[in-house]
Amino acid sequence: MFRKINLFFLNIILLPVSLIIILLRPFVLLRFKELSSELFGGFIAFPEIYLCEKKEKINLPNKTHLDIFYPHHLGLICNSALMKMWKRKLLILPSVICHPINIQLSTISKFFNMKNIHDVGDNTSMDRDVHNLFNKHSINISFNSEEKINGIKFLRKIGLKENEKFVCVAVRDGQYNKDFYKDSYDNLKLNRHDYRNWNIQNFIPAIEYLLEKGYFVIRVGKNSKEKLNIQNEKFFDYTFSNIKNDFIDIFLGANCHFCISTGFGYDMIPHVFRRPVIFLGVPIGLLNTYSSKYILLTKHHVDKKTQKKLTLSEIFQKNLAFAQDINEFENMNVKLIDCSSDEIKSATIEMIELIKNNFKQDNKNSEQIKKFWSLYLSFCQDKKYSDRPLVKYSKIHGKILAKISPNFLLKNQNLLN
């Protein structure tokens, strides 16, 4: 009740400001954008892509303008260190002032049946680098000298030696959402994303292989369900440590040799910082295809009645390629099975070789790989599969630069049938 009263008076106070902003349009256009500061992936990826597209003059007005950003209107900020870093690159003002102004400008535009030119709008494809700009432009977000020193101190504290390479392992199990949104988890029906959860045990052989090869391995993330029982001085389970903080969350993902991730918010850190990533992603239609530093795998789609793995064609025909709700898979009588330990380990070996070869892939089963991408793009671009808002109104794939794991494809040629 008090919040509504405060908002009412705040809107009255800020209305003259909104009118002045409209009057200033012939001289300077002020545009506003609410940052997705409540969602880790969007909070780091959206501004980075915005800045890259700005360099290319994509989605920019052809007049003098000033873009103003603000945090989530309810004050939700998933990472305070990230907010601090973005404030060095973007004009970010308090949401208590900017959000009412943004709403008022939108309302006034609708009233006069005009396009709201005061809205920064979305990137070409939200947090997807469909113009392959990360390969072209340097990183916009960065650490200052003090942050770099603090990051190095942390690495030394957990046992990492100078110049020693470390690999991040980020596995989604759904616990973070349950804790972060604990007061609204059921109302938001966040269990609909459970199809994106993975079994951490399947990653142990890959971790052990990396340890044998002399890499330091750090399991990253927050509030995981299951602790890994790996007794090795070169393994650190950061998710269960008592020295976690927002800054270190970012520093680790930004400086890893590469990251193994199951496709959730955290892997946007190595993505934005141009680090190599093994993406184990679903839904399959939204694979991160836009960097040569990526190796891709996906979950196995299995028909519950026949117990047969679905082909790429069948996944699209059942309208599951862009499904983002576990109920969609259940309604089609399809179960998702995690990649096997061997598939994950093989992709890890492939990534090590890929980095050594400067991200040039050998010709192993190249014909199958070409066929996969040909089928994949033809299905993604087919209008009958484009009834989802993200797919219908946005470009979702640019030039295909990522690599489908050769071993994964060799063992799952059913995808090509």
C-alpha positions in Angstrom: 0.0 0.0 0.0 2.8 2.4 1.0 4.7 1.5 -2.1 1.7 2.4 -4.3 1.3 5.7 -2.5 5.0 6.5 -2.9 4.9 5.6 -6.6 1.9 7.9 -7.1 3.6 11.0 -5.6 6.9 10.1 -7.4 5.1 10.0 -10.7 3.6 13.4 -10.1 7.0 14.8 -9.1 8.8 13.3 -12.1 6.2 14.1 -14.8 7.7 17.6 -15.5 11.0 15.9 -16.0 9.5 13.6 -18.6 8.0 16.5 -20.4 11.3 18.4 -20.4 13.0 15.3 -21.9 10.4 15.3 -24.7 11.0 19.1 -25.3 14.7 18.4 -25.5 14.3 15.9 -28.4 15.3 18.3 -31.2 18.6 19.0 -29.4 19.5 15.7 -27.7 17.5 12.5 -27.5 17.6 10.8 -24.0 16.9 7.1 -24.1 16.3 4.7 -21.2 16.9 1.0 -20.6 16.2 -1.2 -17.6 19.1 -3.6 -17.2 18.3 -7.3 -16.5 20.3 -7.0 -13.3 18.2 -9.8 -11.7 19.4 -12.3 -14.3 23.2 -13.0 -14.4 23.4 -14.0 -18.0 21.5 -11.1 -19.4 23.2 -8.7 -16.9 26.6 -9.4 -18.3 25.9 -10.3 -22.0 23.3 -7.7 -22.9 25.4 -4.6 -22.2 28.5 -6.1 -23.8 26.6 -6.8 -27.0 25.0 -3.4 -26.9 28.4 -1.8 -26.8 29.7 -4.0 -29.6 26.7 -3.2 -31.8 27.1 0.5 -30.9 30.6 0.4 -32.4 29.0 -1.0 -35.6 26.2 1.7 -35.4 23.6 -1.0 -35.1 20.3 -0.1 -33.6 21.4 3.5 -33.1 19.4 6.7 -33.8 20.8 9.0 -36.4 20.9 12.0 -34.1 22.7 13.2 -31.0 21.6 11.0 -28.1 22.4 9.9 -24.6 21.6 6.4 -23.4 20.7 6.0 -19.7 20.5 2.7 -18.0 19.2 1.6 -14.6 18.9 -1.5 -12.5 15.9 -3.8 -12.2 13.0 -1.6 -11.0 12.5 -3.8 -7.9 16.2 -3.4 -6.9 17.2 -6.9 -7.8 20.9 -7.1 -8.4 22.4 -10.5 -8.8 26.0 -9.4 -8.7 27.1 -6.1 -7.1 30.7 -6.3 -8.5 29.3 -6.6 -12.0 27.2 -3.5 -11.4 30.3 -1.7 -10.3 32.2 -2.7 -13.4 29.3 -1.7 -15.8 29.1 1.7 -14.2 32.6 2.3 -15.5 31.3 1.8 -19.1 27.6 2.9 -19.0 25.7 5.8 -17.5 23.7 3.9 -14.8 21.3 5.9 -12.6 19.0 4.9 -9.8 15.9 2.9 -10.9 13.7 4.8 -8.5 14.0 7.8 -10.7 14.6 6.3 -14.2 11.9 3.6 -14.1 8.9 6.0 -13.6 10.3 8.4 -16.3 10.7 5.5 -18.7 7.1 4.3 -18.1 5.8 7.9 -18.5 7.6 8.3 -21.8 6.2 5.0 -23.0 2.7 5.9 -21.9 2.8 9.4 -23.6 4.1 7.8 -26.8 1.2 5.3 -26.8 -1.3 8.0 -26.0 -0.3 9.9 -29.2 0.1 6.7 -31.1 3.8 7.3 -31.7 6.8 5.1 -31.5 8.7 5.6 -28.2 12.0 6.8 -29.5 13.1 7.3 -25.8 13.5 3.5 -25.5 17.0 2.1 -26.0 15.3 -1.1 -27.2 16.8 -4.5 -27.5 19.9 -5.7 -29.1 19.5 -7.5 -32.5 19.0 -10.8 -30.6 19.0 -9.9 -26.9 22.1 -11.6 -25.4 23.1 -13.6 -28.6 26.1 -12.4 -30.6 24.4 -13.0 -34.0 26.6 -10.5 -35.8 29.8 -12.4 -34.6 31.0 -9.1 -33.1 33.0 -10.7 -30.3 35.4 -12.0 -32.8 35.8 -8.5 -34.3 35.9 -6.2 -31.2 37.9 -6.3 -28.0 36.2 -6.7 -24.6 34.4 -3.7 -23.4 34.1 -4.6 -19.7 37.4 -4.9 -17.8 39.1 -5.2 -14.4 41.1 -2.3 -12.9 44.5 -2.8 -11.5 43.3 -3.2 -7.9 40.8 -5.9 -9.0 43.5 -7.8 -10.9 45.7 -7.8 -7.9 42.8 -9.1 -5.7 42.0 -11.8 -8.2 45.6 -13.0 -8.4 45.7 -13.1 -4.5 42.6 -15.3 -4.5 44.2 -17.7 -7.0 47.3 -18.0 -4.9 45.2 -18.5 -1.8 43.5 -21.6 -3.2 46.9 -23.0 -4.4 47.2 -21.9 -8.0 50.8 -21.2 -8.9 52.0 -18.4 -11.2 51.2 -19.1 -14.9 49.3 -22.2 -14.0 46.3 -22.8 -16.2 42.9 -23.4 -14.6 39.6 -24.7 -16.1 36.2 -23.7 -14.8 33.4 -26.3 -14.5 29.9 -24.8 -14.3 27.0 -27.2 -13.9 23.4 -26.1 -13.4 21.4 -28.1 -11.0 18.6 -25.6 -10.2 19.5 -24.9 -6.6 20.6 -21.3 -7.3 17.1 -20.3 -8.5 15.5 -22.0 -5.5 17.7 -19.9 -3.1 17.8 -16.6 -5.0 14.0 -16.6 -5.6 13.1 -18.5 -2.5 10.1 -16.1 -1.7 8.7 -16.3 -5.2 10.0 -19.6 -6.6 6.7 -21.4 -6.7 4.8 -18.4 -8.0 7.3 -17.9 -10.8 7.0 -21.6 -11.6 10.8 -21.8 -12.0 10.8 -25.6 -12.0 9.8 -25.3 -15.6 13.5 -24.8 -16.3 14.5 -28.1 -14.7 15.1 -29.6 -18.2 18.4 -27.6 -18.1 19.7 -29.3 -15.0 22.6 -31.8 -15.2 24.1 -34.5 -13.1 27.4 -33.3 -11.8 28.7 -36.9 -11.4 28.9 -37.2 -15.2 31.6 -34.5 -15.2 34.0 -36.3 -12.8 35.9 -38.3 -15.5 36.6 -35.0 -17.4 37.7 -33.3 -14.2 40.0 -36.2 -13.3 41.5 -36.1 -16.9 42.3 -32.4 -16.5 43.9 -33.0 -13.2 46.0 -35.8 -14.6 47.2 -33.4 -17.4 48.3 -30.8 -14.8 45.4 -28.4 -15.1 43.9 -26.8 -12.0 40.1 -27.3 -11.9 37.7 -24.9 -10.2 34.0 -25.8 -9.9 32.2 -22.5 -10.1 28.7 -21.3 -9.4 26.5 -20.7 -6.3 24.4 -22.8 -4.0 24.9 -26.2 -5.7 23.1 -29.2 -4.4 25.9 -31.8 -4.4 29.5 -31.5 -3.2 32.1 -33.3 -5.3 34.3 -35.7 -3.4 37.5 -35.1 -5.3 40.6 -35.2 -3.1 43.2 -33.4 -5.2 45.3 -30.3 -4.4 44.6 -29.0 -7.9 40.8 -29.2 -7.5 38.8 -26.5 -5.7 35.0 -26.7 -5.2 34.3 -22.9 -5.1 30.6 -23.5 -4.9 30.9 -24.9 -1.4 33.7 -22.7 -0.2 33.2 -20.0 2.5 35.3 -17.4 0.5 32.8 -16.8 -2.3 32.1 -13.3 -3.4 30.6 -11.5 -6.4 33.9 -10.2 -7.7 35.6 -13.6 -7.6 32.6 -15.1 -9.4 33.4 -12.9 -12.4 37.2 -13.0 -12.1 37.3 -16.8 -12.4 35.1 -17.1 -15.5 37.0 -14.2 -17.1 40.5 -15.7 -16.7 40.0 -19.4 -17.1 41.9 -21.4 -19.8 38.5 -22.6 -20.8 35.1 -23.4 -19.3 32.9 -26.4 -19.3 29.3 -25.3 -18.9 25.8 -26.6 -19.2 24.4 -23.4 -20.7 23.2 -21.1 -18.0 23.9 -17.6 -16.7 27.5 -18.2 -15.4 28.9 -19.2 -18.8 28.1 -15.7 -20.1 31.2 -14.6 -18.2 33.7 -16.6 -20.2 31.6 -15.9 -23.3 31.8 -12.1 -22.8 35.5 -12.3 -21.9 36.2 -14.2 -25.1 37.3 -17.4 -23.4 36.8 -20.9 -24.9 33.7 -22.7 -23.8 32.4 -26.3 -24.0 28.6 -25.6 -24.1 26.3 -28.5 -23.2 23.1 -26.8 -24.2 19.4 -27.2 -24.5 17.2 -26.3 -26.2 19.1 -27.4 -29.3 17.7 -24.6 -31.5 19.5 -22.0 -29.3 23.0 -23.5 -29.3 25.7 -20.8 -29.0 27.0 -21.0 -32.6 28.8 -17.6 -32.9 32.4 -18.2 -31.9 35.2 -20.5 -33.2 36.2 -21.0 -29.5 33.1 -23.0 -28.7 32.5 -26.8 -28.8 28.9 -27.8 -28.6 27.0 -30.8 -27.3 23.3 -31.2 -26.4 21.2 -33.6 -24.3 19.8 -36.7 -25.9 16.1 -36.5 -26.8 14.5 -39.9 -26.3 11.0 -41.1 -27.1 9.6 -42.6 -23.9 7.6 -45.2 -25.8 10.1 -46.5 -28.3 13.2 -45.6 -26.2 14.8 -44.4 -29.5 16.8 -41.2 -29.7 15.2 -38.5 -31.9 16.7 -37.2 -35.0 17.3 -33.5 -35.6 14.3 -33.5 -37.9 12.1 -35.1 -35.3 13.2 -32.7 -32.6 12.1 -29.8 -34.7 9.0 -31.4 -36.0 7.8 -32.1 -32.4 8.4 -28.3 -31.8 11.0 -29.0 -29.1 14.0 -27.3 -30.7 13.1 -24.0 -29.0 11.2 -25.4 -26.0 11.9 -23.6 -22.8 9.6 -25.4 -20.4 10.0 -29.0 -19.1 6.3 -29.5 -19.6 6.7 -29.2 -23.4 9.0 -32.2 -23.4 6.7 -34.2 -21.1 3.7 -33.4 -23.3 5.5 -34.8 -26.3 6.4 -37.9 -24.3 10.1 -37.1 -24.7 12.7 -37.4 -22.0 16.0 -35.6 -22.0 19.1 -37.6 -21.0 22.4 -36.0 -20.1 25.5 -36.5 -22.2 27.5 -39.4 -20.9 30.7 -39.1 -18.9 32.6 -40.3 -22.0 31.0 -37.7 -24.2 31.9 -34.9 -21.8 35.5 -36.2 -21.3 36.0 -36.5 -25.1 34.8 -32.9 -25.7 37.3 -31.8 -23.0 40.1 -33.5 -24.9 38.9 -32.0 -28.1 38.9 -28.5 -26.5 42.5 -28.9 -25.4 43.5 -29.9 -28.9 41.4 -27.1 -30.4 43.2 -24.5 -28.3 46.6 -26.0 -29.2 45.6 -25.7 -32.9 44.6 -22.1 -32.6 40.9 -23.1 -32.9 41.3 -24.8 -36.2 39.5 -28.1 -36.2 40.9 -31.2 -38.0 38.9 -33.0 -40.7 37.6 -35.8 -38.4 34.1 -36.8 -39.7 33.9 -33.5 -41.6 31.2 -34.7 -43.9 28.9 -35.5 -41.0 29.7 -32.2 -39.4 28.8 -30.3 -42.6 25.6 -32.3 -42.9 24.6 -31.5 -39.3 25.0 -27.8 -39.8 23.3 -27.8 -43.1 20.3 -29.5 -41.6 20.4 -27.4 -38.4 20.3 -24.1 -40.2 17.6 -25.2 -42.6 15.4 -26.2 -39.7 16.2 -23.0 -37.7 15.3 -20.8 -40.6 12.1 -22.7 -41.5 9.2 -20.5 -40.7 7.0 -23.3 -39.5 9.3 -23.7 -36.5 9.5 -20.0 -35.9 6.4 -19.4 -33.8 8.3 -18.5 -30.6 8.8 -14.8 -29.8 12.6 -15.0 -29.7 12.8 -16.9 -33.0 10.0 -15.0 -34.7 11.1 -11.5 -34.0 14.9 -12.0 -33.7 17.8 -13.3 -35.6 19.1 -16.3 -33.6 22.1 -17.4 -35.6 24.7 -15.5 -37.5 27.6 -17.2 -39.2 28.2 -20.6 -37.7 31.7 -20.5 -36.2 31.3 -23.0 -33.3 32.2 -26.7 -33.5 29.8 -29.5 -32.8 31.9 -32.1 -30.9 33.2 -34.6 -33.5 33.1 -37.5 -31.0 29.5 -36.6 -29.9 28.3 -36.5 -33.5 30.1 -39.7 -34.4 28.3 -41.5 -31.5 25.0 -39.9 -32.3 24.6 -40.1 -36.0 21.0 -40.7 -35.5 20.7 -36.9 -35.4 21.4 -36.9 -39.1 18.9 -39.5 -40.2 
